Amino acid sequence: MDDALARFSESISFDHRLYKHDIRGSIAHATMLCRQGLLTADELAAIERELKNIEARLDRREFPFRIELEDIHMHIEHALIEALGDIGRKLHTARSRNDQIATDLRLWVRDGLDQVDRRLLELQLAFLSRCDRDAGVIVPAYTHLQRAQPVLASHYWLAYIEKLERDRGRVADCRRRVNICPLGGAAVAGTSLPIDRRYTAELLGFETIAGNSIDISSDRDFAVESVFVLTMIGLHLSGWAEEWILWSTTEFGFLKLPHRYCTGSSIMPQKVNPDTLELTRGKSARVIGNLQSLLSLLKGLPLAYNRDLQEDKPPLFDSFDTILTCLELAAPIVRESELQAESISSRMDEGYLDATTLMEAWIQRGVPQRTAHHHVGALVAIAKKRGVPLSELTDAEFRQIDPSFDPSLRSSLSVQGAIDSYRSEGSSHPDHVAQQIHRWKLHLESCSMALASKSP
């Protein structure tokens, strides 16, 4: 092979990180070969022992990489043959690098999804911990980035928990399609040797085997789907980061970020810059780009294996690395940030947050919605002209808009009056929020226990 081609075609520079999964798959494959009479017990013992020695050398970074050996599979097999001779040469029986890399990648993605799920749960728990800490604090909810209605801060945090739960659902659903064993499909048509694919799948913890040997080596749906799942997580993290960047500004004054996750300015000594949040927002673009790269890579490939598929790993690896790092930093930022309750409360009368509940109070008295909407819009115009909240308008001003005005309507005014008036399930009424918090505590505690039981 020409030296330039060797440099051009190598993948060891990035697929070396699959070594644990490659060795795990090889041990399972060898175990199956022994059971089927294609290896002796002594040969299996020698192969397993030497593979673990190779893994230990890789762990210690004492294993040299050579571009002429191309990839992690050839490096491990070459070292095995150097140590065991013909016994090492038997390991590749009934196996191709095509189904080998598909297996390694599925094992790697499966582990990656499990790590992502754990960190999503940590972030959910961080938001849940704020619900008790910020109990009773009222904040403005926004639509179109304009003040809309008052909500409990706890209700706000629960909204993020809901988003993250959808992310965890996508992770779990994606994991089902990842958890299918390709090993034994060989190059493209299967093998004439008497292997037991289901036994290998069982050893590797796969739920079942892939059904078609042609599809096995070309299928990267699971890689694209996993990066899509990560992209959605990135979008949610980016939206959260954007909101908290705004909330931490002097103009909002809602939030004080922990300084250890901020940076200063090289010239302005007063600055506390939300760089971690800004980078979280920025890094989501990388994951979106990675998804586009994978889609473009696969869009015109015929069955079955094509060398183009070597290029699936950099965007896949980078997406997992990026999202895991963002999640790792997000949880402590959520836990340690301080809601500026006094600053928020001092401005809650701004923006006429109780306008909607006043309108609905009118509706409850039989006034058509459009008419009630017009009444309140007219009252807001009067209040703005006077520079006062709706609660400070006089009865005469109310009757100027509606001669049949009932003073009991005033009970819906003020942010607390609005909060207390909410009724619908899932709303920001304190009773409904308390029910949601209780439900999430039970659910996330159960999830934590389930994950703890799976930990090695």
PEWO-V473534 format. One record per backbone hydrogen bond with DSSP energy under -0.5 kcal/mol. NH is the residue of the N-H (numbers start at 0). CO is the residue of the C=O. E is the energy in kcal/mol with one decimal. If there is no record, write none. Layout:
BEGIN
((NH:CO:E) (NH:CO:E))
END
This chain:
BEGIN
((5:1:-2.5) (6:2:-2.2) (7:3:-2.2) (8:4:-2.8) (9:5:-1.2) (10:69:-2.7) (11:69:-1.9) (13:10:-1.8) (14:10:-3.4) (15:11:-0.9) (16:13:-0.9) (17:14:-1.9) (18:15:-1.7) (21:17:-2.7) (22:18:-2.6) (23:19:-2.3) (24:20:-2.5) (25:21:-2.2) (26:22:-2.5) (27:23:-2.1) (28:24:-2.4) (29:25:-2.8) (30:26:-2.4) (31:27:-2.2) (32:28:-2.4) (33:29:-2.2) (34:30:-2.1) (35:31:-1.9) (36:33:-1.6) (37:32:-3.1) (38:32:-1.0) (43:39:-2.5) (44:40:-2.4) (45:41:-2.3) (46:42:-2.6) (47:43:-3.0) (48:44:-2.4) (49:45:-2.4) (50:46:-2.6) (51:47:-2.0) (52:48:-1.6) (53:49:-2.5) (54:50:-2.4) (55:51:-2.1) (56:52:-2.1) (57:53:-2.4) (58:54:-2.7) (59:55:-1.9) (60:57:-1.1) (61:56:-3.0) (63:61:-0.6) (68:65:-1.9) (69:66:-1.7) (70:68:-2.7) (74:70:-1.9) (75:71:-2.2) (76:72:-2.6) (77:73:-2.7) (78:74:-2.2) (79:75:-2.2) (80:76:-2.5) (81:77:-2.4) (82:78:-1.6) (83:79:-2.6) (84:80:-2.7) (86:83:-1.3) (87:84:-0.6) (88:84:-1.4) (89:85:-0.9) (89:86:-0.8) (90:87:-1.2) (91:88:-0.5) (92:89:-1.8) (94:91:-1.6) (99:95:-2.0) (100:96:-2.5) (101:97:-1.3) (102:98:-1.7) (103:99:-2.7) (104:100:-2.7) (105:101:-1.7) (106:102:-2.5) (107:103:-2.5) (108:104:-2.9) (109:105:-2.6) (110:106:-2.1) (111:107:-2.5) (112:108:-2.9) (113:109:-1.9) (114:110:-2.1) (115:111:-2.4) (116:112:-2.6) (117:113:-2.0) (118:114:-2.0) (119:115:-2.5) (120:116:-2.3) (121:117:-2.0) (122:118:-2.0) (123:119:-2.4) (124:120:-2.6) (125:121:-1.8) (126:122:-2.2) (127:123:-2.6) (128:124:-2.2) (129:125:-0.9) (129:126:-0.6) (130:126:-0.8) (130:127:-0.8) (131:127:-0.8) (132:128:-1.3) (133:129:-3.1) (134:131:-1.3) (136:133:-1.9) (138:150:-3.1) (140:148:-3.1) (142:145:-2.1) (145:142:-2.3) (147:140:-2.9) (148:140:-0.8) (149:352:-0.5) (150:138:-2.7) (152:136:-3.2) (154:151:-0.5) (155:151:-1.6) (156:152:-2.2) (157:153:-2.1) (158:154:-1.3) (159:155:-1.1) (160:156:-1.7) (161:157:-2.2) (162:158:-1.9) (163:159:-2.6) (164:160:-2.0) (165:161:-1.9) (166:162:-1.9) (167:163:-2.4) (168:164:-2.2) (169:165:-2.2) (170:166:-2.4) (171:167:-2.5) (172:168:-2.3) (173:169:-2.8) (174:170:-2.5) (175:171:-1.3) (176:172:-1.0) (176:173:-0.5) (177:173:-1.7) (178:174:-2.2) (179:177:-2.3) (180:207:-2.8) (184:181:-1.7) (189:184:-1.5) (194:192:-2.3) (199:195:-1.6) (200:196:-2.4) (201:197:-2.1) (202:198:-2.3) (203:199:-1.6) (204:201:-1.2) (205:200:-2.5) (206:178:-1.8) (207:178:-0.8) (209:180:-3.0) (215:211:-1.9) (216:212:-0.8) (217:213:-0.6) (217:214:-0.5) (218:214:-1.9) (223:219:-2.1) (224:220:-3.1) (225:221:-2.0) (226:222:-2.0) (227:223:-2.3) (228:224:-2.5) (229:225:-2.1) (230:226:-2.3) (231:227:-2.3) (232:228:-1.8) (233:229:-2.7) (234:230:-2.4) (235:231:-2.2) (236:232:-2.7) (237:233:-2.5) (238:234:-2.2) (239:235:-2.2) (240:236:-2.7) (241:237:-2.5) (242:238:-2.2) (243:239:-2.5) (244:240:-2.2) (245:241:-2.1) (246:242:-2.7) (247:243:-1.5) (248:245:-1.6) (252:248:-3.2) (253:246:-1.9) (254:246:-1.8) (255:337:-2.7) (256:254:-0.6) (260:257:-2.0) (261:258:-2.0) (262:272:-2.0) (264:267:-0.6) (268:266:-0.7) (270:267:-1.6) (272:262:-3.3) (274:272:-2.0) (275:260:-1.1) (277:273:-2.3) (278:274:-3.1) (279:275:-2.1) (280:276:-2.4) (281:277:-2.4) (282:278:-3.4) (283:279:-1.1) (284:281:-1.4) (285:281:-0.6) (285:282:-0.6) (286:282:-1.4) (287:283:-2.1) (288:284:-2.3) (289:285:-2.4) (290:286:-2.2) (291:287:-1.9) (292:288:-2.3) (293:289:-2.3) (294:290:-2.3) (295:291:-2.4) (296:292:-2.4) (297:293:-1.9) (298:294:-1.2) (300:297:-1.4) (308:305:-2.2) (309:306:-2.2) (310:307:-2.4) (311:308:-1.7) (312:309:-1.0) (314:310:-0.6) (315:311:-1.4) (316:312:-3.5) (317:313:-2.4) (318:314:-1.8) (319:315:-1.9) (320:316:-2.7) (321:317:-2.6) (322:318:-2.3) (323:319:-2.5) (324:320:-1.9) (325:321:-2.3) (326:322:-2.7) (327:323:-2.1) (328:324:-1.7) (329:325:-1.9) (330:326:-1.6) (331:327:-0.6) (332:328:-1.5) (333:329:-2.5) (334:330:-2.3) (335:331:-2.6) (336:332:-1.7) (337:255:-2.8) (338:336:-0.5) (339:253:-3.2) (340:338:-1.8) (343:339:-2.4) (344:340:-2.8) (345:341:-2.1) (346:343:-1.4) (347:344:-1.3) (349:346:-1.6) (351:348:-0.8) (354:351:-1.6) (357:353:-1.8) (358:354:-2.2) (359:355:-2.4) (360:356:-1.9) (361:357:-1.9) (362:358:-2.1) (363:359:-2.1) (364:360:-0.6) (364:361:-1.2) (365:362:-2.2) (366:361:-1.7) (371:367:-3.0) (372:368:-2.9) (373:369:-1.9) (374:370:-2.5) (375:371:-2.4) (376:372:-2.4) (377:373:-2.3) (378:374:-2.1) (379:375:-2.8) (380:376:-1.8) (381:377:-1.8) (382:378:-2.9) (383:379:-2.9) (384:380:-1.9) (385:381:-1.9) (386:382:-1.6) (387:382:-2.2) (391:388:-1.5) (392:389:-1.7) (397:393:-2.0) (398:394:-2.8) (399:395:-1.4) (400:396:-0.8) (400:397:-1.1) (401:397:-2.6) (404:401:-2.1) (406:404:-0.5) (408:405:-2.5) (409:406:-1.9) (410:407:-1.7) (411:408:-1.8) (412:409:-1.7) (417:413:-2.2) (418:414:-2.4) (419:415:-2.6) (420:416:-1.0) (420:417:-0.5) (421:417:-0.8) (421:418:-0.9) (426:423:-1.9) (432:428:-2.7) (433:429:-2.4) (434:430:-1.9) (435:431:-2.3) (436:432:-2.7) (437:433:-2.3) (438:434:-2.4) (439:435:-2.6) (440:436:-2.4) (441:437:-2.0) (442:438:-2.3) (443:439:-3.1) (444:440:-2.0) (445:441:-2.0) (446:442:-2.3) (447:443:-2.5) (448:444:-2.2) (449:445:-2.2) (450:446:-2.5) (451:447:-2.4) (452:448:-1.9) (453:449:-0.8) (453:450:-0.6) (454:450:-1.0))
END
